[in-house]
Amino acid sequence: MSYFDAASGAPLHPVARQALQASLDEGWADPGRLYREGRRARMLLDAAREAAADAVGCRPDELVFTTSGTRALYDGIAGALAGRRRAGRHLVVSAVEHSAVLHSAAAHERAGGTVTEVPVDRTGAVGPDAYAAALRDDTALACLQSANHEVGTEQPVAEVAEACRAAGVPLLVDAAQSLAWGPVDGDWSLLGASAHKWGGPAGVGFLVVRKGVRFAPQGPVDERESGRSAGFENIPAIVAAAAALRAVRAEAVAEAVRLRGLTDLIRARVPRLVPDVEVVGAPERRLPHLVTFSCLYVDGESLLHELDRAGFSVSSGSSCTSSTLTPSHVLKAMGVVSEGNVRVSLPPGTGVADVERFLDVLPGAVAGVREKLGAPVAPDAPGTLAELTVDAVGERCPRPVIELAKALPRVRVGGEVTVLSDDEVAAVDIPAWCWTRKQEYVGPAERGHGVVAYVVRRLV
């Protein structure tokens, strides 16, 4: 088996395993007590905090340990908004933030606050000028990920942080995906991260609040972690998390070069091996270990099962899985095809042979799924119809796009195909398909009872 889903959770690093086992014997006592066992636990906790702070690039007393990266983001946003309530109740986020940030933004709106979502380009990156334009006099907090979880695109954090500093607005950075590769550049104010992304144990996160940032912890608090993260510290897991981060950082430069070579190979080879594929995300400014592509006319869930049976564990932002009825908010914001989406994120130590075997298996897996779904083939003759209507009501992703692709060759250049669909994913995938296939998306029209008519004009 080849595990290619490190962006969801990296395997436990050997150094983390050793640190965890050793600290189970030494770090079980209450670090707040003055007796010998408590002092020993406090020494382990303090040493882990110093190591983590050194890796982040902050002071030890600015960093607290949380129960997860998600918890760090929830608490960081809530505390910063509460601390700056006098400044205003406006929150700025990008459209491709982690769901923890977007859920916090939705809760903030329900409580009477206002939110601005900054759009991204087709690579998934925000524009620094567009982000700066979203800042207002009543902006209390801005949030921006350092790199995207789904497509690996790195964000211009330093430039956005400078704009926020000039506006007097603190910037919270979700650094979960990038922290293993190096500290986050720029004059940011708050930061969240999660240990299981870099080979630490699950259940440990970091929340950093720079000195001078107004911050008011929300919810029940106690004396633990400067009053910012309640509950007894899991010292063995914390020690292992800090040890893993230090270990991966020591390997980061060489491993980044090696893994970037492998993901470059995937980016170059997949479009040549598999027809009708779009590689998404920034080609250069991206994480070294992550590459994402979407395969037209493919059911994402079926493709993942095929790859799993072939020995490859990958992830997907596809809308066509049983666990989600809506497309990935990241792919939707980028305006790219969500069907048949595959995210490959390589853990440290992945070899060339593993990637080559994946590239050998992928074309057959995609072809098999397409055959089962009745994907379109090239027409024998050019179309002559001026217009054509396709009834795809009741069909689910990727069927509406498949029916569109089958119908379009039957109309002449300049002719139109209207696709009737009640699948909300079609609102994302049909425009994205048109962009990919160089056809004109005329637009949607409501037909009632949840049915939408999507009109496409043939250009080529």
N, C-alpha and C positions, 0 to 999 in steps of 0.2 A: 504494500500500500504506500502511496505517496500523498502526504498531507500538504495540500496547497491552500490552506485557509488561515495563514498566520495573522491576517488582519483581524480575524474574529478572536483568536486566542492562540498565542504561540506555545509550543510545547515547553514544559518546565525546563529551564536551563540547568545543566549539571551543577553549576556553582550554586544556584538557588536551592537545589535539592540538598546539597551538602550543608548549606547554611541553615536550612529549615530543620534538618535532622539534629544538627548540633545545638541550635537554640531551643529545641523542644525540652532539652534537659536543663537549660540555664534561664530561659525567659518565661517561665510559667507564673512567676509570682507577681504581685501587684507592684508596679513601678512607682506608685505613690507612697509606699511604705518605707520606713527608715531602717528596718532590720536588714540583715545581710542579704537575704534572698531578694528583697525588694530593691536594694541598691544595685545588685547584680543585674536585675531586669531593667532598671533605669539606665544603667551603663549601655546595655545592648540597644535600648530604644534611642538613646541620645546618639550613639554611634551610627545607627541606621539613618537617623534624621540628618546628621552631618553629611553622610555619604550621598543621600538623596538630594540634599540642597546643593551640594557641589556639582552634581550632575545636571540639575536644573539651572543653576546659576543664580541662586538666591541665598539669603541668610537662613541659617537653621531655624531661627525663631519666626520666620515667615511661612514655614511649611508645616502643615499638619497632615496626619494620616487619616484617611476616611475608609469606609467599607467597600468602596468601588469608585471607578472613574465617573460613573453616572451620578453617584451620590456627591462627588466633589463638584460636578457641574451644577446640580440642583442647589446645593448649599452655597456655592460661590455666587450664583446669580441672585438667589433670594437675599443673601446677606449684603451684597453690593447694592441692590435696588433699595433695600430698607435703609442702608446707611446713607444713601444719597437721595432720600425722599424729598428733602428740601430743594434739591436741584431740579427735580421734575420726576415724571413717571413714564418717560419715553425710553424704550429699549430698541437697540439696533442689532440685527442678526443678519447673517447671510442666508440665502435660500437653501443652502446645501449643508447646514450644520447638522451635527448628530441629533438624533431624535430627543435626547435629553434636553438639549438647548431649545428645540422647537416646542417641546411639551411645556417647558418653563415659560416660554414666550406666550403660549396659549393660556396658561394659568394666569399670567400677568394681565393679559387682556380681559379675561373673565373677572378679574378683581378691579377693573376700571383703568388699567394702564393702557398705553398705546405702544404699538410695535411697528417698526419698519423693516421689511425684508429686502435686503439688497440683492438684486438679480446677479446671475453669473453668465459668463460667455459659454460657448459650446464646449470648451475644455473643462468647465467647472470652476473657473477662477473668477473672483470678484475684481472689478477695476478699482484701484485706490481712489480715483477721483469720484467715482460713483458712490463709494463707501463714505468718503468725506462729505459728499453732498447730502447724505442721509442724516448726518449729525445736526442736532438742533440745540437751541438754548436750553431746552428742558430735557435733553438726553441725560439719563442717569447712568447708563451702562451700554457698552458695545461688546459684541461677542464675535469672534472669528476663529475658526479652526486653523491649526497650522498646516494640516494636510487632510485631504478628504478621505474618509474611511472606505468609500466604495470605488473610487476611480484613481486615487493616489495623487491627485493634483495638489501641488503645494500652493498655499495662499501667500499674497504679498504682506505678510504680517508686519514687517518692519515699517513699510510705507503707511499702512493703515494705523499702526501704533503712533507714528509721528503725527498723523492727522488728528487722532484722538487726543494726543498730548496738547496739540495746539488749541484744540477746542475745550480742553479741561475735562475730558471724559475718560474714565478708566476703561481699559480694554481687557476683557477676559478671553484667554486663549485655551481652546481644547487641544492639548498637545499629545493626546493618547497615541496617535498613529506615528508621530514623528520623533518622540523623545528618545527612542532607542538609537536614533541616528545622529543625535546631537542636540544641544540646547536651542531654544527658540530665540531667534534674533529679535531685536527691537525693544522699545521701551514699553513693554506691556505691564499691566497692573495686577492681574490675577491669572492663575493657570490651573488647569485640571488635567490629570493623567491617570492611567490605569495599569497596574503592574502586569496583568495577564497578557498585555499586548507585547511585552518584551521578554517573556519567559519567566516572569515572577508568578507566584501563586495567585489564583483568583481571590477576590475579597479584600484587596488592598488598593487604595487610590491615594493620590496626592492632591491637596488643595493648597495653593500658594497665594497669599495675600500680601502684596508689598507694603512696606511701612509707608504710612501717610495716606493709604487708601481708606476712605470711610467705609466701615463694614460693621453691620449689626447682625449677628447670628440669629436665625429664626428658629422657632420651635424650642422644645425643651433642651436645656444645656446643662452641663456639669463642669467639674473642674478639669476634665480630660482635654488634651489637645487644645489648650488655650481657650476652652469654651466653644470651639468651632466644630467639634466632632465628638458627640457624646458616646459614651460606652467604653468598656474595658478594651484596651488596645490588644490586638492579636500580635504579640511581639514576635513569635517565631515567623509568622507570615510576613510581617513588616521587615524583619532582618533579611529574609530571603528575597523580598522584592528589591530592597536596596542593593543587595549583593548581585542580583541578576542584572540590574541596570548598570552597575559599574562594570560587570563582565562584558555585556554586549557593547558598551561604549568602547571598551578596550579593543574590541574586534571590529568596530563599526566601519572604519575607513576602508580596510581591505575587503570586508564582506559587502559593503555597498558597491564597490567597483565590480566585484564578482557577480553579485545578484543582478546588478543593472545590465550586465552583459547577457544574462539569461532572459530577463524580461524584454530586452531589446530584440533578442532572438524570437521570442513569442510574438512581439508586436509586428515584426517583419514577416514571419513565416505564416501566421494564421490566415491573413487575407489572401495569400497565394495558395494555401492548401484547401481553404474552404470558401466557396463562392458566397456572395451576399453577406459579408461580414463587415461590421464597422468597429474599429478599435477606438475606444473612447478615452477621454482624459488627456491631459497635457502630454505631448510627446517628449519634452525635455524637462520642464520644471515639475518633477513628480518624485514620489518615493521610489527608491531603487528596487524594491522587492515586489511591487504590485503592478499588475496589468489587467485591464478589463476590456472585454469585447462583447458585442451583441450579434447574434446570428438571426437573420431574418427567417420567418416561416418556421420557427422552432418553439415548442412548448418548453419553457425553462425548467420546469420540474422534471419532465421526462429526460431532458438532456443531462441534468445533474444526476439522475438515477443511472443513466447509461454510463456516465463517467465514473460513478461510484462502483458500479459493477466491474469496470475495467481497472479499478484500483486507484482512482484519483479522487481526493476529497477537495472539492472547490465550493465556492459560494456563488450567490447570484443576487442581483438587484432586480431580477425579472418580475414583472407583474403576473406572470403565468404560473405561480406556485400556489399550492393549496393553502399556504399560511397567510397569503395576502391577496386581497381582491383589488387593490389599487397599485399603480406602478410606484417604483422607488421614487421618493421625493427628489432625490439627487438627480437621477436620470431625467425626470420630468422637468426639473429646473434647467437642465442643460439642453433640453430639446432633442435628445437623442433617442434612438430606438431602445425600448426596454425589453422587448421580447427576446427570448433566448440569450439572456445576459449571463456572462460567466466572469467571475472575478477570481483571478489566480494571484495569490499572495504567498510568496515563497519563504519558508522559515530558514534561518541560518543553517548552513550545511547542505542545502539542496544541491545536487550534482547535475552536471550536463546530461548524463544518461537519463535521469528522471525526466527532464524537460523534453529530451528527444523522444522518449517513449510516449509522453503526453501528446506531442505533435503527431506521432504516428497513429494514436488512438482517436484523436479528435475528429478528423474528417469522416471516418466511418460512423462515429456516434451521431454526428449532426445529420449525415445522410440518412441514417436509419430512422431518426425522429421525423425528418421531413417527409420521407416516404410514407410513414404511418399517417401523417396529417394531410397528405395529398398536396404537397407544395407545388407551385407552378413550374412548368418547364417552358423552354423557348417555343414560341408559336411557329407553325410551318409557313404562314403567310401574314403579311401586314393586315391590320384591321381596316374596316370600311365604315363602321357605324359612326354616326355623329354623337350619339349619347347612349348610355347604358345604365340601368339601375340594378344594383346587386342587393338582394335582401339577406342580410346577415343577422337579423333580429334573433335573439336567443343563442347566438354563437358567442363563444368566449375566446379571448386572446390565445393563440394568434390567428384564429380563423378569419376575422374581418379583414385583416391585412392579406392573408392568403387569397381570399376571394377577390380582393381588389387587384392583387398582382395577376391573377388569372384573367380578370376581365379587361384590364387596361389594353393589352395587345389587340383586343377585338375592336377597339375604336381607332379612328384615324388620328393623326397628329392634329391637335386643336380640338379634338372631341373630348367629351367629359364622361366620367364614371361617377355615379352617385352610390355611395354605400350606406345602406340603412342599418344602424346598429344601436343596441341598447347597452353595450358594454362600455363602461366609462373609460376603460383603458384605451379604447379606440381614439379618444380625444388626444391622446399623447402619441400613440404609435402611428396613426395615419399621417399626421403632419411630418413626423420624423422620417417615415418611409419615403414621403415625397422628397424631402431634402436629400436623403441618401440616394434615391433613384433619379434625381434631377427632373422631377415632375412638379407641376404647379398645384399647390393646395389652395383651392378657391375659398373654402371655409365651410363651417357647419351651419345647419338650420334645424331648429327644433321641429319635430313632427308630432309631439304629444305622446303621453304614456311612456315617457322615458326614452323614446326613440329619437335619434339624431340622424340627419342626412349629411354625410360628409362628401363634398364635391371635389373631385380631382380632375384637372385638365392635363391631357397628354401633351408633353412638349417634345419628347424624343421617341 
